[in-house]
Each structure stands twice: as C-alpha cells, then as structure tokens.
Amino acid sequence: MALELLVFFSYVLCLFLSFFSLFYLFAIYKQSYWLKRGVYTPSNCHWFFGHFKDAFLLKKSFSQVFEDLYSTNTDLPVIGIYMLQKPFLIIRDPELIKQMFIKDFNVFCNRYFASKRKADIIGSSNLFSIDNPKWKYLRSKLSPAFSMTKSKKLVQLMLKSTDGLMNHLSSQTTDGKTSTIECRQLSDKYTTDVITSFAFGIQTNSYLNTEFYDRSRVIFDMTVRRVILTLSVFFFPRIADILNGTFLDSSEEFFRNVFWKSMNEREKSRTSERGDIIDLLIDLKNEKQDPEFIFEGDYLVAQAAIILFAGIETSAVTMGFTLLELAKNPSMQTKVRHEIQEIIAENGFTYEALLNMKYLNQVVCETLRLYPPLPIIDRVASENYKIPDTSIVLEKGTAVYAVVNGLHKDPQFYRDPHTFIPDRFSEELKQNIKSCTYMPFGEGPRKCIGMRMGQLQSVVGLATILNNYEVALNSQYVTKISKKSIILAPENGIRLDFKQITSL
C-alpha cells in the first residue's frame, strides 16, 4: 500500500512539474513579444505577473506601477510592458499621444479597460465602455445634457446638495470648536447627493439617510473580492463569466429599481423639465429608435449608472486632495478664501461667480495634475498600425496606454513637478503647458463628456466649505495612496481639522 501511494504521489508530482514547466516556457515565450519587435521592455518583468507583481500582491497601486514604468527610461517614445503574459504599450511622447488619440482616432477609438461582457448590459453598454460606432451615436445623443446651458441649471442642483454638507459640518463644529473630519467621506456624500439628483432624478441627503450612499460604495470600496471581480471584468472577462461578475455587483437591482421608479414618476407628472439626465433619457426613450442603439431597459439604466460611477468618486477625491493641499499651504488657503468671499459678496453664488473664482479653479487644476483620479488613458488598435517615425507595427487588438500621472509629474514638462503650484494654471502661464501633458479628463474625441460638470461640482463644494471653514493638518494622521483602488484615492481617508469661521 505504501509503495502504491508513493507511486501515485510521484505520478502527481511529475504531472505538476510537467505542467509547470510547459506553462513557464509558454509564459517566457509570450513575454518575448516586444523583444521580437525591437521595443524596449523594462527588465523587472516577472515570468508570471509580468511588470505588475507589486500591484497584484497589493504592495503598490496599479497607478503607481504605471508611473514607475513610465519613468523607467526618459528617452524613449514607447515602452513595451506585460500584464501577466499579455503585451501592452506605454506611449511616453506627447506628440505621439496626440497623433494616436486625436489625429488617428479612427484607429484608437475604443477602450481596452472596459467591460465587454454581453451578459452585463449595464457594465458594457454605457458611454464609457461601449465601442464605436455605437459610442459615437450614443455620445451625440447624451451630449445635450452636459452643455454649458445645462451646466448653469445644474449649479442650482449642486447648491441644494450643499445644504446637507453644511448642516453636517455645523453639527461637528459647534461652539467654535475644532473637529477632525474625514474629508473623502465628507466629499463622497456631497457628490453622491449631486449625482443622484442629476442621474437618478431624486433628492437625497447622504449625511442623514445613508442607503443610497452605502449602495454606491459597493462600486468603489475595493475589498479583496471586489478587486478580483473588477480585474476579471476588465482584464479577464472569461473569469468574470464564471464569477458572474457585473459592474454594479450586489447593488444592481437596487439602482435598477430606483432608476425606473424615477423615470416612471417623472414621465407621468412631467410638467416642467428639471434639466437632469432623466429628462433627456425620457426623450430618447420616446423618440423614434435607431437600430444603432435602442434606448430601452438596461441600456437606459447603463447611462445613469456610469454617470454615478464617473461623477461621485472622481470629484470627491479631487475635493479631498484639494483640501489636503490647502491645509499644507495656509497662505494659498487664505488667498482662495478671500477670493470666494469677495466674489460671493459681489455677485452671489451663481454659475458666473464660480467661473470668476480664478484662483480656486487654478487650485483645482493643480490638484488634478498631482492627483489625477484616472491615472491612465487606454485605447486599443482596431487595425494594424505603424507607429509614425518608427518601424514598429502594432497588431490589431493591442492596447496602448498614456500614463497620466507620469506625464503630469515629468520634469520635462513641469518645473518642480512634485510641488503644489496653482499659478501654473494662471492665464499667463497655462499657455505654456504642452498639448497632451495635462489630461485629467482624458484626451481626444473620447475625452470625458462630464468634464465641465465634474470640475463644477468640485468647485461648488470647495467654495461652500472654504467660505465657512478653515482646514488644517492633523499631525496624528498621514494620507497614503490606496494600493487597491482603481482610481487614485486615499487609502484610509483624508483627516483634517475643521474650524468654523466666526467673522467673515
């Protein structure tokens, strides 16, 4: 019997070693892809994880690994990398980014980092994920909701959402006391209220009733399960099929029900337009449908869901990091506050007043440079493509990346790139910023459709806070970048000291 067991285990061991050896050789062969094409590849390539070992083992964020790879060689326009055994290309040269993402958009019109699961309509048929030509048709239909005229109306929705924000802060800072407040959650609840009003047509107060806020956190809170699920949805769709993973995960039915309740009630009692996305989607649902994209069922829910995803967290972390930098730089904070107070005293809290807060907008732009919420821009070649002025031919289906956080901190393009200097974006100096070296909202025709709205809601929230409160660093807390989050976000929040201003 013992001999039989020994033979059995020897047989299993031989099978395992044979399989491992074959897979190892296969992996090494796959990771010779760029070498065969004469493209430089950083040497720190693991046979299994590729260049992302630290990211997969949660030692570094994916954004930090991309930034490190971008900085590997400062002389080359492109760098070949591997995620596991799959080849990708980092584009370092701004002129080449401009050529590929703008001038040759017909070739690089689709994203690689997007859900393609047909079973997950909400995840795969929204404006972010969908492929051309459906993308072009869908964008043309949704664009009116993000026009400058609509933005003016949206300011009123945003200002209503600041009521809950101010009531919450007031309850935390009574009698002139200084209170330590977690700014990311504070901002998250404000942006949740703004986006639910715009995308789902309902008024919420996430500081008092947390249901909608808690449900939305399912999308953003990167538990181990959610990290695996998100990576599989975007990078390994076959695994996602097995896991039955979806974009909204366990909150899908909740958001579907909220959306349709709002749509149905609005359609029944529609006496005046509110100016939100629900108004537009009702019109699109009831107009003659184009076979290119039919506005019905989950295809409608998908558009509200992606606005929720894109609008809540990106603006919230921008607000949080802006407050952090102003806490580090009290003189800048004082300058911002004086500007806000003077303009509000003269013009009130209006759309035009917000645009006139030049220095505040410079501060937000500089925050987006140092902390771009989406640290990479990805595109995938829809056909074979010869990179201009090189002998490199990208095969159809190859994904390319512009590393936003790498470009934003490159000393070739920014003096003292790690220093917070809002004056870079003054009227005099912003003209010197080279094309495709500042891309917090993407670049080219596929630039974020909600760019104006995203920055506007951050400015409204910040102006409201800074008009009434001073923020200062708290020596007990250190802000670190999350190693698990897909977007660039703080690991354990941003804790700052808030003190109400008693005399304005």
Stockholm file with secondary structure:
# STOCKHOLM 1.0

chainA/1-504         MALELLVFFSYVLCLFLSFFSLFYLFAIYKQSYWLKRGVYTPSNCHWFFGHFKDAFLLKKSFSQVFEDLYSTNTDLPVIGIYMLQKPFLIIRDPELIKQMFIKDFNVFCNRYFASKRKADIIGSSNLFSIDNPKWKYLRSKLSPAFSMTKSKKLVQLMLKSTDGLMNHLSSQTTDGKTSTIECRQLSDKYTTDVITSFAFGIQTNSYLNTEFYDRSRVIFDMTVRRVILTLSVFFFPRIADILNGTFLDSSEEFFRNVFWKSMNEREKSRTSERGDIIDLLIDLKNEKQDPEFIFEGDYLVAQAAIILFAGIETSAVTMGFTLLELAKNPSMQTKVRHEIQEIIAENGFTYEALLNMKYLNQVVCETLRLYPPLPIIDRVASENYKIPDTSIVLEKGTAVYAVVNGLHKDPQFYRDPHTFIPDRFSEELKQNIKSCTYMPFGEGPRKCIGMRMGQLQSVVGLATILNNYEVALNSQYVTKISKKSIILAPENGIRLDFKQITSL
#=GR chainA/1-504 SS CHHHHHHHHHHHHHHHHHHHHHHHHHHHHHTTHHHHTTCCCCSCCBTTTBTCHHHHTTSSCHHHHHHHHHTSCTTCSEEEEEETTEEEEEECCHHHHHIIIIITTTTSCBCSSSCCCTTCHHHHSSTTTCCTTHHHHHHHHHGGGGSHHHHHHHHHHHHHHHHHHHHHHHHHSGGGCCEEEEHHHHHHHHHHHHHHHHHSCCCCCTTTCCHHHHHHHHHHCCCHHHHHHHHHHHHCHHHHHHHTCCSSGGGHHHHHHHHHHHHHHHHHTCSSCCCSHHHHHHHHHHSCCBTTBCCCHHHHHHHHHHHHHHHHHHHHHHHHHHHHHHHHCHHHHHHHHHHHHHHHHHHCSCHHHHHHCHHHHHHHHHHHHHSCSSCEEEEECSSCEECTTSSCEECTTCEEEEEHHHHHTCTTTSSSTTSCCGGGGSTTTGGGSCTTSCCTTCCSTTSCTTHHHHHHHHHHHHHHHHHHEEEEECTTCCCCBCSSCSSSCBSSCCEEEEEECSCC
#=GC SS_cons         CHHHHHHHHHHHHHHHHHHHHHHHHHHHHHTTHHHHTTCCCCSCCBTTTBTCHHHHTTSSCHHHHHHHHHTSCTTCSEEEEEETTEEEEEECCHHHHHIIIIITTTTSCBCSSSCCCTTCHHHHSSTTTCCTTHHHHHHHHHGGGGSHHHHHHHHHHHHHHHHHHHHHHHHHSGGGCCEEEEHHHHHHHHHHHHHHHHHSCCCCCTTTCCHHHHHHHHHHCCCHHHHHHHHHHHHCHHHHHHHTCCSSGGGHHHHHHHHHHHHHHHHHTCSSCCCSHHHHHHHHHHSCCBTTBCCCHHHHHHHHHHHHHHHHHHHHHHHHHHHHHHHHCHHHHHHHHHHHHHHHHHHCSCHHHHHHCHHHHHHHHHHHHHSCSSCEEEEECSSCEECTTSSCEECTTCEEEEEHHHHHTCTTTSSSTTSCCGGGGSTTTGGGSCTTSCCTTCCSTTSCTTHHHHHHHHHHHHHHHHHHEEEEECTTCCCCBCSSCSSSCBSSCCEEEEEECSCC
//
